[in-house]
Amino acid sequence: MIKKPVICFGELIIDFVAGEKGKSLAEVRLFRKNPGGAPANVAVGLHFHHIPVLLWSKVGKDSFGQFLKAQIKEIGLPVDGISEDPLHPTKLAFVGIREDGDRYFEFHNLNSAEQYIKPADLDMKQLENASVFHFGGVALLGEVTARTTFQLLPIARKSGCLVSFDPNIRLDLCKNSRQVLARIQQVIRFVDILKMSREEYEMVFSGTAPLEILSQGVSLLVITEGAQGCRLVTRKFDVRVASQPVEAIDTTGAGDAFTAAMLAFLLKNPRWCLSSLSERRLREIAEFANRWAGKIVQHQGAISAYLK
Protein backbone atom coordinates (compact mmCIF):
# COMPACT_ATOMS: atom_id res chain seq x y z
CA MET A 1 0.00 0.00 0.00
CA ILE A 2 1.36 3.40 -1.02
CA LYS A 3 1.26 5.84 1.90
CA LYS A 4 3.31 8.84 0.79
CA PRO A 5 1.32 11.13 -1.52
CA VAL A 6 2.24 12.65 -4.84
CA ILE A 7 1.99 16.45 -4.84
CA CYS A 8 0.80 17.97 -8.11
CA PHE A 9 1.60 21.68 -8.22
CA GLY A 10 0.25 24.28 -10.62
CA GLU A 11 -2.83 25.34 -12.48
CA LEU A 12 -6.42 24.29 -11.89
CA ILE A 13 -8.59 25.96 -14.51
CA ILE A 14 -11.88 25.54 -16.34
CA ASP A 15 -11.94 24.02 -19.82
CA PHE A 16 -14.99 25.02 -21.83
CA VAL A 17 -14.89 22.21 -24.38
CA ALA A 18 -16.66 22.75 -27.70
CA GLY A 19 -19.69 20.54 -28.18
CA GLU A 20 -19.12 20.35 -31.93
CA LYS A 21 -16.09 19.03 -33.79
CA GLY A 22 -14.57 20.71 -36.79
CA LYS A 23 -15.95 24.18 -36.08
CA SER A 24 -14.12 27.34 -35.09
CA LEU A 25 -14.73 28.69 -31.60
CA ALA A 26 -16.59 31.57 -33.24
CA GLU A 27 -19.04 29.08 -34.74
CA VAL A 28 -19.54 26.79 -31.74
CA ARG A 29 -22.69 27.57 -29.74
CA LEU A 30 -22.52 25.00 -26.94
CA PHE A 31 -19.61 24.26 -24.59
CA ARG A 32 -19.24 21.78 -21.74
CA LYS A 33 -17.68 23.13 -18.55
CA ASN A 34 -14.95 20.80 -17.23
CA PRO A 35 -12.18 21.09 -14.63
CA GLY A 36 -8.76 21.20 -16.28
CA GLY A 37 -5.15 22.31 -16.03
CA ALA A 38 -2.26 19.91 -16.59
CA PRO A 39 -1.23 19.26 -12.94
CA ALA A 40 -4.90 18.86 -11.98
CA ASN A 41 -5.37 16.35 -14.81
CA VAL A 42 -2.37 14.38 -13.54
CA ALA A 43 -3.68 14.52 -9.96
CA VAL A 44 -7.06 13.11 -10.97
CA GLY A 45 -5.38 10.44 -13.09
CA LEU A 46 -3.23 9.33 -10.15
CA HIS A 47 -6.31 9.22 -7.93
CA PHE A 48 -8.00 6.82 -10.34
CA HIS A 49 -4.84 4.68 -10.27
CA HIS A 50 -5.33 4.50 -6.48
CA ILE A 51 -2.30 6.66 -5.70
CA PRO A 52 -2.66 9.13 -2.78
CA VAL A 53 -2.36 12.62 -4.21
CA LEU A 54 -2.51 16.26 -3.12
CA LEU A 55 -3.27 19.09 -5.51
CA TRP A 56 -1.58 22.41 -4.74
CA SER A 57 -3.16 25.21 -6.70
CA LYS A 58 -4.99 28.52 -6.51
CA VAL A 59 -8.31 29.64 -7.96
CA GLY A 60 -10.20 32.89 -7.94
CA LYS A 61 -12.69 33.66 -5.22
CA ASP A 62 -15.44 33.49 -7.80
CA SER A 63 -18.13 31.11 -9.04
CA PHE A 64 -15.63 29.34 -11.32
CA GLY A 65 -13.29 28.71 -8.41
CA GLN A 66 -16.19 27.36 -6.36
CA PHE A 67 -17.11 25.03 -9.23
CA LEU A 68 -13.57 23.69 -9.47
CA LYS A 69 -13.19 23.02 -5.76
CA ALA A 70 -16.58 21.29 -5.68
CA GLN A 71 -15.62 19.12 -8.66
CA ILE A 72 -12.26 18.13 -7.18
CA LYS A 73 -13.92 17.30 -3.86
CA GLU A 74 -16.62 15.25 -5.59
CA ILE A 75 -13.95 13.23 -7.40
CA GLY A 76 -12.50 12.35 -4.01
CA LEU A 77 -9.39 14.53 -3.77
CA PRO A 78 -8.67 16.82 -0.80
CA VAL A 79 -9.10 20.52 -1.52
CA ASP A 80 -7.16 21.99 1.41
CA GLY A 81 -4.22 22.64 -0.94
CA ILE A 82 -6.36 24.78 -3.25
CA SER A 83 -6.37 28.36 -1.97
CA GLU A 84 -8.61 31.21 -3.13
CA ASP A 85 -7.44 34.56 -4.45
CA PRO A 86 -9.84 37.49 -3.95
CA LEU A 87 -7.87 39.72 -6.34
CA HIS A 88 -7.32 37.50 -9.38
CA PRO A 89 -9.88 35.40 -11.27
CA THR A 90 -9.94 31.74 -12.18
CA LYS A 91 -8.39 31.09 -15.60
CA LEU A 92 -10.73 29.95 -18.38
CA ALA A 93 -9.77 27.97 -21.46
CA PHE A 94 -12.06 27.54 -24.45
CA VAL A 95 -11.16 24.32 -26.24
CA GLY A 96 -11.93 23.75 -29.90
CA ILE A 97 -11.95 20.21 -31.31
CA ARG A 98 -10.74 19.57 -34.84
CA GLU A 99 -12.18 16.78 -37.00
CA ASP A 100 -9.31 14.46 -36.08
CA GLY A 101 -9.88 15.01 -32.35
CA ASP A 102 -6.89 17.30 -31.90
CA ARG A 103 -7.62 20.43 -29.89
CA TYR A 104 -6.71 24.09 -29.79
CA PHE A 105 -7.14 26.66 -27.03
CA GLU A 106 -8.19 30.23 -26.43
CA PHE A 107 -7.43 31.46 -22.91
CA HIS A 108 -9.25 34.12 -20.91
CA ASN A 109 -8.52 35.76 -17.53
CA LEU A 110 -4.80 35.59 -18.25
CA ASN A 111 -3.75 37.48 -15.11
CA SER A 112 -5.26 34.67 -13.11
CA ALA A 113 -5.09 33.22 -9.63
CA GLU A 114 -2.75 30.29 -10.37
CA GLN A 115 0.01 32.77 -11.24
CA TYR A 116 -0.01 34.04 -7.64
CA ILE A 117 0.70 30.92 -5.58
CA LYS A 118 2.89 31.81 -2.60
CA PRO A 119 4.71 29.53 -0.11
CA ALA A 120 2.34 30.82 2.58
CA ASP A 121 -0.54 29.22 0.64
CA LEU A 122 1.02 25.77 1.03
CA ASP A 123 1.58 23.27 3.83
CA MET A 124 5.30 22.66 3.49
CA LYS A 125 5.20 19.67 5.85
CA GLN A 126 3.28 17.81 3.16
CA LEU A 127 6.18 18.27 0.75
CA GLU A 128 8.60 16.81 3.28
CA ASN A 129 6.50 13.62 3.34
CA ALA A 130 5.77 13.32 -0.40
CA SER A 131 6.87 10.53 -2.72
CA VAL A 132 6.81 12.68 -5.88
CA PHE A 133 6.62 16.40 -6.57
CA HIS A 134 5.10 16.91 -10.02
CA PHE A 135 4.77 20.30 -11.68
CA GLY A 136 4.26 21.81 -15.12
CA GLY A 137 5.68 24.62 -17.17
CA VAL A 138 2.72 26.93 -16.63
CA ALA A 139 3.98 27.35 -13.06
CA LEU A 140 6.95 29.19 -14.57
CA LEU A 141 4.88 31.83 -16.41
CA GLY A 142 3.79 34.15 -13.60
CA GLU A 143 6.49 35.82 -11.52
CA VAL A 144 4.99 34.92 -8.12
CA THR A 145 4.34 31.23 -8.84
CA ALA A 146 7.67 30.92 -10.64
CA ARG A 147 9.51 32.20 -7.55
CA THR A 148 7.55 29.76 -5.41
CA THR A 149 8.46 26.91 -7.75
CA PHE A 150 12.16 27.67 -7.47
CA GLN A 151 11.79 27.68 -3.67
CA LEU A 152 9.96 24.34 -3.62
CA LEU A 153 12.33 22.38 -5.84
CA PRO A 154 15.37 22.31 -3.49
CA ILE A 155 13.08 21.34 -0.60
CA ALA A 156 11.61 18.51 -2.66
CA ARG A 157 15.05 17.18 -3.57
CA LYS A 158 16.30 17.49 0.00
CA SER A 159 13.22 15.61 1.24
CA GLY A 160 14.13 12.71 -1.03
CA CYS A 161 11.03 12.72 -3.22
CA LEU A 162 11.24 12.29 -6.98
CA VAL A 163 10.72 15.45 -9.03
CA SER A 164 8.61 15.06 -12.16
CA PHE A 165 8.31 17.87 -14.71
CA ASP A 166 6.18 18.35 -17.81
CA PRO A 167 7.03 21.68 -19.53
CA ASN A 168 3.60 21.76 -21.25
CA ILE A 169 4.78 24.87 -23.08
CA ARG A 170 2.18 27.58 -23.71
CA LEU A 171 4.11 30.32 -25.45
CA ASP A 172 0.81 32.00 -26.34
CA LEU A 173 0.43 32.76 -22.63
CA CYS A 174 3.95 34.19 -22.26
CA LYS A 175 4.80 37.84 -22.06
CA ASN A 176 8.46 36.90 -22.40
CA SER A 177 8.90 33.54 -24.14
CA ARG A 178 12.70 33.63 -23.92
CA GLN A 179 12.51 34.04 -20.17
CA VAL A 180 10.14 31.10 -19.83
CA LEU A 181 12.30 28.84 -22.01
CA ALA A 182 15.30 29.86 -19.92
CA ARG A 183 13.42 28.98 -16.73
CA ILE A 184 12.57 25.56 -18.13
CA GLN A 185 16.26 24.93 -18.75
CA GLN A 186 17.10 26.17 -15.23
CA VAL A 187 14.77 23.75 -13.45
CA ILE A 188 16.18 20.70 -15.24
CA ARG A 189 18.94 20.29 -12.63
CA PHE A 190 16.26 19.56 -10.02
CA VAL A 191 14.31 17.09 -12.18
CA ASP A 192 14.39 13.28 -12.02
CA ILE A 193 11.66 12.55 -14.61
CA LEU A 194 11.34 14.90 -17.57
CA LYS A 195 8.35 14.26 -19.81
CA MET A 196 7.73 16.41 -22.88
CA SER A 197 6.31 16.21 -26.36
CA ARG A 198 8.62 15.92 -29.37
CA GLU A 199 7.68 19.47 -30.40
CA GLU A 200 8.54 20.79 -26.94
CA TYR A 201 11.85 18.94 -26.96
CA GLU A 202 12.82 20.54 -30.25
CA MET A 203 11.70 23.94 -28.99
CA VAL A 204 13.71 23.84 -25.76
CA PHE A 205 16.62 21.55 -26.58
CA SER A 206 17.07 21.90 -30.33
CA GLY A 207 20.33 20.21 -31.34
CA THR A 208 20.88 18.72 -27.86
CA ALA A 209 21.26 14.95 -27.57
CA PRO A 210 19.17 13.19 -24.87
CA LEU A 211 22.31 11.95 -23.09
CA GLU A 212 23.43 15.54 -22.62
CA ILE A 213 20.14 16.31 -20.84
CA LEU A 214 20.55 13.19 -18.71
CA SER A 215 24.02 14.39 -17.74
CA GLN A 216 22.38 17.38 -16.03
CA GLY A 217 20.77 15.09 -13.46
CA VAL A 218 17.64 13.81 -15.20
CA SER A 219 17.26 10.03 -14.70
CA LEU A 220 14.41 9.36 -17.13
CA LEU A 221 13.63 11.41 -20.24
CA VAL A 222 10.25 10.71 -21.83
CA ILE A 223 9.37 12.15 -25.24
CA THR A 224 5.78 11.64 -26.36
CA GLU A 225 4.97 11.59 -30.04
CA GLY A 226 1.17 11.60 -30.12
CA ALA A 227 -0.37 8.78 -32.12
CA GLN A 228 3.13 7.47 -32.95
CA GLY A 229 3.82 6.50 -29.34
CA CYS A 230 6.72 7.54 -27.14
CA ARG A 231 10.44 7.32 -26.47
CA LEU A 232 11.96 6.59 -23.05
CA VAL A 233 15.65 7.35 -22.54
CA THR A 234 17.96 6.55 -19.64
CA ARG A 235 21.75 6.54 -19.54
CA LYS A 236 21.67 2.86 -20.56
CA PHE A 237 18.73 2.50 -22.91
CA ASP A 238 16.83 4.38 -25.60
CA VAL A 239 13.45 2.70 -26.10
CA ARG A 240 10.73 3.58 -28.63
CA VAL A 241 7.25 2.12 -28.18
CA ALA A 242 4.40 2.56 -30.65
CA SER A 243 0.88 3.22 -29.44
CA GLN A 244 -2.18 1.26 -30.49
CA PRO A 245 -4.42 3.11 -32.96
CA VAL A 246 -7.67 4.46 -31.51
CA GLU A 247 -10.41 6.78 -32.73
CA ALA A 248 -9.67 10.10 -31.04
CA ILE A 249 -12.64 12.18 -29.96
CA ASP A 250 -10.73 14.72 -27.85
CA THR A 251 -6.97 14.70 -27.26
CA THR A 252 -7.17 17.14 -24.33
CA GLY A 253 -5.22 15.71 -21.40
CA ALA A 254 -3.73 12.76 -23.27
CA GLY A 255 -0.21 13.71 -22.20
CA ASP A 256 -1.37 14.18 -18.60
CA ALA A 257 -3.03 10.76 -18.62
CA PHE A 258 0.27 9.35 -19.89
CA THR A 259 2.15 11.06 -17.05
CA ALA A 260 -0.29 9.87 -14.37
CA ALA A 261 -0.11 6.28 -15.62
CA MET A 262 3.68 6.38 -15.81
CA LEU A 263 4.04 7.72 -12.26
CA ALA A 264 1.49 5.22 -10.94
CA PHE A 265 3.36 2.34 -12.57
CA LEU A 266 6.64 3.46 -11.02
CA LEU A 267 5.15 4.06 -7.56
CA LYS A 268 3.55 0.64 -7.46
CA ASN A 269 7.00 -0.83 -8.05
CA PRO A 270 9.17 1.30 -5.74
CA ARG A 271 12.03 -1.18 -5.65
CA TRP A 272 13.04 -0.05 -9.14
CA CYS A 273 15.66 2.65 -9.38
CA LEU A 274 15.01 5.03 -12.28
CA SER A 275 18.57 5.01 -13.49
CA SER A 276 18.76 1.21 -13.53
CA LEU A 277 15.46 0.38 -15.21
CA SER A 278 15.88 -2.47 -17.68
CA GLU A 279 14.85 -2.21 -21.30
CA ARG A 280 11.95 -4.58 -20.61
CA ARG A 281 10.69 -2.45 -17.71
CA LEU A 282 10.91 0.71 -19.83
CA ARG A 283 8.77 -0.96 -22.47
CA GLU A 284 6.24 -2.03 -19.85
CA ILE A 285 6.02 1.53 -18.52
CA ALA A 286 5.60 2.95 -22.02
CA GLU A 287 2.96 0.42 -23.04
CA PHE A 288 0.96 1.02 -19.85
CA ALA A 289 1.11 4.82 -20.21
CA ASN A 290 0.28 4.65 -23.93
CA ARG A 291 -2.80 2.55 -23.20
CA TRP A 292 -4.12 5.10 -20.71
CA ALA A 293 -3.48 8.02 -23.03
CA GLY A 294 -5.37 6.08 -25.69
CA LYS A 295 -8.33 5.54 -23.36
CA ILE A 296 -8.59 9.22 -22.47
CA VAL A 297 -8.68 10.49 -26.07
CA GLN A 298 -11.75 8.34 -26.76
CA HIS A 299 -13.80 10.58 -24.44
CA GLN A 300 -14.39 14.30 -24.14
CA GLY A 301 -12.61 16.23 -21.41
CA ALA A 302 -9.30 15.47 -19.72
CA ILE A 303 -10.81 14.84 -16.27
CA SER A 304 -14.38 13.90 -17.16
CA ALA A 305 -12.99 11.04 -19.27
CA TYR A 306 -12.02 9.22 -16.05
CA LEU A 307 -15.61 9.40 -14.87
CA LYS A 308 -17.05 7.51 -17.85
Backbone torsions as a table, in degrees:
resi	resn	phi	psi	omega
1	MET	NA	130.3	-178.8
2	ILE	-84.6	123.1	-176.2
3	LYS	-104.1	-39.6	-177.6
4	LYS	-76.3	132.0	-176.0
5	PRO	-82.5	159.5	166.6
6	VAL	-89.9	135.2	173.3
7	ILE	-103.1	122.7	174.9
8	CYS	-105.0	121.2	-171.0
9	PHE	-117.4	129.6	175.3
10	GLY	141.3	-146.3	-167.6
11	GLU	-79.9	139.8	168.3
12	LEU	-125.5	112.2	-172.8
13	ILE	-132.6	178.0	175.9
14	ILE	-105.7	128.6	172.2
15	ASP	-99.2	117.3	170.2
16	PHE	-93.8	100.6	-173.0
17	VAL	-89.9	128.8	-179.2
18	ALA	-58.3	137.1	178.9
19	GLY	-85.0	-1.3	-179.4
20	GLU	-131.9	133.4	178.6
21	LYS	-85.0	151.2	172.0
22	GLY	76.1	11.7	178.1
23	LYS	-116.3	151.1	175.3
24	SER	-71.6	159.4	178.7
25	LEU	-61.6	-27.7	177.3
26	ALA	-67.7	-27.0	-177.1
27	GLU	-91.2	-27.5	-176.4
28	VAL	-68.1	134.7	-178.8
29	ARG	-104.2	-28.7	-176.3
30	LEU	-119.8	135.1	178.5
31	PHE	-128.6	149.6	175.2
32	ARG	-105.8	128.5	-177.2
33	LYS	-84.7	118.8	-178.3
34	ASN	-130.0	147.8	168.8
35	PRO	-68.3	145.9	-179.2
36	GLY	-155.8	-164.6	-173.1
37	GLY	103.9	128.4	-170.8
38	ALA	-54.6	-51.4	-179.6
39	PRO	-62.9	-34.4	177.5
40	ALA	-65.9	-41.3	176.8
41	ASN	-59.1	-43.4	179.3
42	VAL	-64.9	-41.5	-179.8
43	ALA	-60.2	-45.4	-179.7
44	VAL	-66.3	-40.4	177.3
45	GLY	-59.7	-44.9	178.3
46	LEU	-61.9	-40.5	178.5
47	HIS	-58.4	-42.2	-179.4
48	PHE	-76.1	-10.4	170.4
49	HIS	-95.2	10.4	176.6
50	HIS	65.7	36.8	175.0
51	ILE	-105.7	128.9	176.7
52	PRO	-64.1	134.2	-172.8
53	VAL	-145.6	145.0	174.6
54	LEU	-120.8	135.5	177.5
55	LEU	-106.0	118.7	176.2
56	TRP	-103.5	115.3	-178.5
57	SER	-156.7	-173.5	178.7
58	LYS	-149.1	134.8	178.1
59	VAL	-125.2	167.0	176.7
60	GLY	-72.9	155.9	174.6
61	LYS	-85.0	69.0	-174.9
62	ASP	-143.9	179.0	-176.9
63	SER	-63.5	-32.6	179.0
64	PHE	-68.3	-40.4	176.3
65	GLY	-63.3	-40.2	177.4
66	GLN	-62.4	-41.3	178.3
67	PHE	-60.0	-46.1	-176.9
68	LEU	-64.5	-45.2	-180.0
69	LYS	-63.9	-38.3	178.4
70	ALA	-65.3	-40.1	179.9
71	GLN	-66.2	-44.6	-179.9
72	ILE	-63.3	-41.4	178.3
73	LYS	-65.2	-40.5	180.0
74	GLU	-64.6	-34.6	177.8
75	ILE	-66.2	-28.8	177.6
76	GLY	118.1	7.6	179.3
77	LEU	-93.9	147.8	174.5
78	PRO	-68.2	148.7	-178.1
79	VAL	-115.0	7.0	-177.6
80	ASP	-68.1	-17.4	177.1
81	GLY	-89.7	3.2	179.5
82	ILE	-105.9	104.1	-179.2
83	SER	-89.0	166.7	-179.3
84	GLU	-115.9	138.8	-178.7
85	ASP	-112.1	115.5	-179.5
86	PRO	-76.1	-11.3	-174.2
87	LEU	-102.6	-23.0	-175.1
88	HIS	-127.2	139.8	-173.4
89	PRO	-80.8	168.3	172.0
90	THR	-72.0	136.8	179.0
91	LYS	-73.8	143.0	178.2
92	LEU	-120.3	136.7	175.4
93	ALA	-123.2	127.9	173.8
94	PHE	-99.6	124.0	-170.1
95	VAL	-111.7	116.8	174.3
96	GLY	-92.5	146.1	-178.8
97	ILE	-115.9	119.8	176.7
98	ARG	-77.4	169.8	-177.1
99	GLU	-58.4	-32.9	-178.8
100	ASP	-85.6	5.1	179.6
101	GLY	92.0	-12.5	177.3
102	ASP	-67.4	155.2	-174.7
103	ARG	-124.2	161.9	174.3
104	TYR	-140.0	158.0	-169.3
105	PHE	-123.9	150.6	166.3
106	GLU	-132.8	119.6	-173.5
107	PHE	-100.0	144.5	176.8
108	HIS	-130.2	161.2	-174.1
109	ASN	59.2	55.6	-172.8
110	LEU	-66.7	-34.3	177.3
111	ASN	-86.2	70.0	-164.8
112	SER	-105.6	171.5	-170.0
113	ALA	-59.0	-38.7	-173.4
114	GLU	-69.0	-8.8	175.6
115	GLN	-86.9	1.1	-175.5
116	TYR	-125.6	37.6	176.6
117	ILE	-80.2	125.7	-178.7
118	LYS	-113.7	155.9	177.1
119	PRO	-54.4	-33.4	-179.4
120	ALA	-65.4	-18.6	178.0
121	ASP	-78.9	-10.0	-168.6
122	LEU	-117.4	150.9	174.7
123	ASP	-92.9	98.5	-173.1
124	MET	-65.9	-23.2	178.0
125	LYS	-63.5	-29.6	178.2
126	GLN	-65.3	-36.7	179.4
127	LEU	-66.6	-35.3	180.0
128	GLU	-68.0	-17.1	-178.5
129	ASN	-115.5	18.8	-176.7
130	ALA	-90.1	154.2	174.8
131	SER	-88.7	-36.2	-179.1
132	VAL	-141.2	140.0	169.5
133	PHE	-111.7	112.3	-178.9
134	HIS	-111.4	134.0	177.6
135	PHE	-145.6	166.6	-178.4
136	GLY	-123.0	169.8	-175.2
137	GLY	-67.5	-22.7	179.3
138	VAL	-63.8	-25.5	176.8
139	ALA	-64.6	-14.5	-178.9
140	LEU	-97.2	2.2	-176.7
141	LEU	-80.6	-52.1	-178.7
142	GLY	-82.5	142.5	-175.1
143	GLU	-60.3	-42.7	-175.3
144	VAL	-67.7	-50.9	-179.1
145	THR	-66.8	-33.8	177.0
146	ALA	-62.8	-43.6	178.0
147	ARG	-62.3	-41.2	178.6
148	THR	-62.6	-41.8	179.2
149	THR	-58.4	-46.4	-179.0
150	PHE	-67.9	-21.8	173.8
151	GLN	-80.0	-33.1	-176.8
152	LEU	-75.3	-35.2	-172.4
153	LEU	-60.3	-47.0	178.0
154	PRO	-63.3	-34.2	178.6
155	ILE	-66.3	-42.1	178.8
156	ALA	-60.8	-45.8	-179.6
157	ARG	-65.2	-41.5	-179.7
158	LYS	-65.3	-31.7	-179.6
159	SER	-75.9	-12.1	176.6
160	GLY	89.0	8.7	178.5
161	CYS	-88.2	152.2	176.1
162	LEU	-68.7	144.3	176.2
163	VAL	-110.1	122.8	-179.6
164	SER	-114.9	134.4	-174.6
165	PHE	-136.6	129.7	172.9
166	ASP	-121.0	107.8	-176.3
167	PRO	-56.8	-34.6	176.2
168	ASN	40.5	57.0	-168.1
169	ILE	-66.4	126.9	176.6
170	ARG	-124.1	77.0	-177.2
171	LEU	-65.6	-21.9	177.9
172	ASP	-69.2	-13.4	176.8
173	LEU	-97.4	-5.2	-172.6
174	CYS	-88.5	136.2	168.2
175	LYS	-81.9	-30.2	-179.4
176	ASN	-136.9	91.0	-174.6
177	SER	-65.1	-35.7	178.7
178	ARG	-62.5	-39.9	179.6
179	GLN	-64.5	-41.2	-179.0
180	VAL	-67.0	-43.3	177.6
181	LEU	-62.8	-36.6	176.9
182	ALA	-65.7	-39.8	178.4
183	ARG	-64.1	-39.3	177.9
184	ILE	-59.4	-43.9	179.4
185	GLN	-66.8	-31.9	-179.4
186	GLN	-70.9	-33.0	-176.6
187	VAL	-79.1	-14.0	-175.1
188	ILE	-56.0	-34.7	-176.8
189	ARG	-65.7	-15.4	178.1
190	PHE	-97.2	-5.4	-166.5
191	VAL	-97.0	135.2	174.0
192	ASP	-94.5	-43.5	-178.5
193	ILE	-119.5	116.4	179.6
194	LEU	-112.8	114.6	179.5
195	LYS	-116.7	127.1	-179.8
196	MET	-152.7	159.4	176.8
197	SER	-76.8	162.5	178.6
198	ARG	-59.9	-38.7	179.7
199	GLU	-65.2	-40.3	178.8
200	GLU	-66.7	-39.9	178.6
201	TYR	-59.0	-46.3	-179.6
202	GLU	-66.3	-32.8	-179.7
203	MET	-69.6	-42.6	-174.8
204	VAL	-90.0	-39.5	-171.2
205	PHE	-120.0	31.9	-177.4
206	SER	-50.8	124.1	178.4
207	GLY	84.4	-1.1	-179.3
208	THR	-98.9	128.8	178.9
209	ALA	-74.3	146.4	179.1
210	PRO	-52.8	-39.0	-178.6
211	LEU	-63.5	-29.1	177.3
212	GLU	-68.7	-36.4	176.8
213	ILE	-68.6	-41.2	177.9
214	LEU	-62.8	-29.9	179.6
215	SER	-68.2	-15.8	179.5
216	GLN	-85.0	-1.3	176.5
217	GLY	122.5	-14.0	178.1
218	VAL	-67.2	133.9	179.2
219	SER	-94.4	-33.6	-178.1
220	LEU	-137.0	118.6	177.0
221	LEU	-105.1	124.2	-179.3
222	VAL	-119.2	123.9	178.9
223	ILE	-118.0	114.8	179.3
224	THR	-90.1	146.9	-175.2
225	GLU	-130.5	35.5	176.7
226	GLY	61.1	-132.5	-177.4
227	ALA	-65.4	-16.3	-179.3
228	GLN	-79.9	-15.3	179.4
229	GLY	113.5	-138.5	-175.2
230	CYS	-155.7	170.0	-179.9
231	ARG	-133.4	126.1	177.9
232	LEU	-114.7	127.7	-174.6
233	VAL	-127.4	127.7	169.0
234	THR	-121.2	-177.9	179.2
235	ARG	-67.0	-18.7	-177.7
236	LYS	-104.2	-30.4	-171.6
237	PHE	-135.1	152.1	175.1
238	ASP	-132.2	102.7	-170.1
239	VAL	-113.8	131.0	174.3
240	ARG	-113.4	132.0	-178.9
241	VAL	-131.2	124.0	178.9
242	ALA	-76.2	152.8	175.7
243	SER	-98.1	157.3	178.2
244	GLN	-79.4	136.8	-179.0
245	PRO	-66.3	135.4	176.4
246	VAL	-137.0	163.1	175.6
247	GLU	-88.2	109.8	-175.6
248	ALA	-82.3	126.6	174.3
249	ILE	-97.6	-39.7	-178.9
250	ASP	-155.6	117.4	-177.0
251	THR	-87.2	3.5	179.1
252	THR	-59.0	126.4	176.2
253	GLY	82.5	6.1	-179.8
254	ALA	-62.0	-44.4	179.0
255	GLY	-64.8	-34.2	178.4
256	ASP	-71.2	-36.5	175.6
257	ALA	-64.5	-39.2	175.5
258	PHE	-59.1	-48.9	-178.3
259	THR	-61.6	-45.6	-179.5
260	ALA	-60.9	-43.9	-179.8
261	ALA	-65.5	-41.2	179.6
262	MET	-62.2	-47.4	-179.7
263	LEU	-65.0	-40.4	179.2
264	ALA	-62.4	-42.5	179.2
265	PHE	-60.2	-44.8	-178.9
266	LEU	-67.3	-41.2	-176.9
267	LEU	-70.1	-28.3	178.3
268	LYS	-79.0	-6.1	177.4
269	ASN	-132.2	61.7	-170.6
270	PRO	-66.1	-14.4	-178.9
271	ARG	-69.8	-15.8	-178.9
272	TRP	-81.0	132.4	174.4
273	CYS	-91.5	132.9	-176.4
274	LEU	-53.6	-46.7	-173.9
275	SER	-70.6	-15.6	-177.8
276	SER	-114.6	18.7	177.6
277	LEU	-62.1	135.1	179.3
278	SER	-76.7	165.8	178.1
279	GLU	-61.7	-38.1	179.4
280	ARG	-64.2	-42.7	179.2
281	ARG	-64.8	-40.2	178.3
282	LEU	-60.7	-40.3	178.0
283	ARG	-65.9	-39.4	178.7
284	GLU	-63.6	-42.9	178.1
285	ILE	-61.0	-48.0	-177.5
286	ALA	-62.9	-43.4	-179.3
287	GLU	-64.6	-41.0	179.1
288	PHE	-64.7	-47.0	-179.2
289	ALA	-66.8	-39.6	177.2
290	ASN	-60.2	-42.2	-179.3
291	ARG	-60.7	-42.7	-178.6
292	TRP	-70.1	-38.6	175.4
293	ALA	-61.1	-39.8	178.4
294	GLY	-64.5	-36.6	177.4
295	LYS	-65.2	-42.1	-174.8
296	ILE	-65.9	-39.3	-175.4
297	VAL	-71.7	-9.0	178.1
298	GLN	-87.0	3.6	178.2
299	HIS	-133.1	163.6	-179.7
300	GLN	-91.8	134.1	177.2
301	GLY	92.7	132.9	-176.3
302	ALA	-67.8	-38.5	-178.6
303	ILE	-95.6	-41.6	-178.5
304	SER	-61.7	-23.6	179.1
305	ALA	-61.8	-30.8	179.0
306	TYR	-70.7	-21.1	-174.9
307	LEU	-88.9	-2.6	-177.9
308	LYS	-70.4	NA	NA
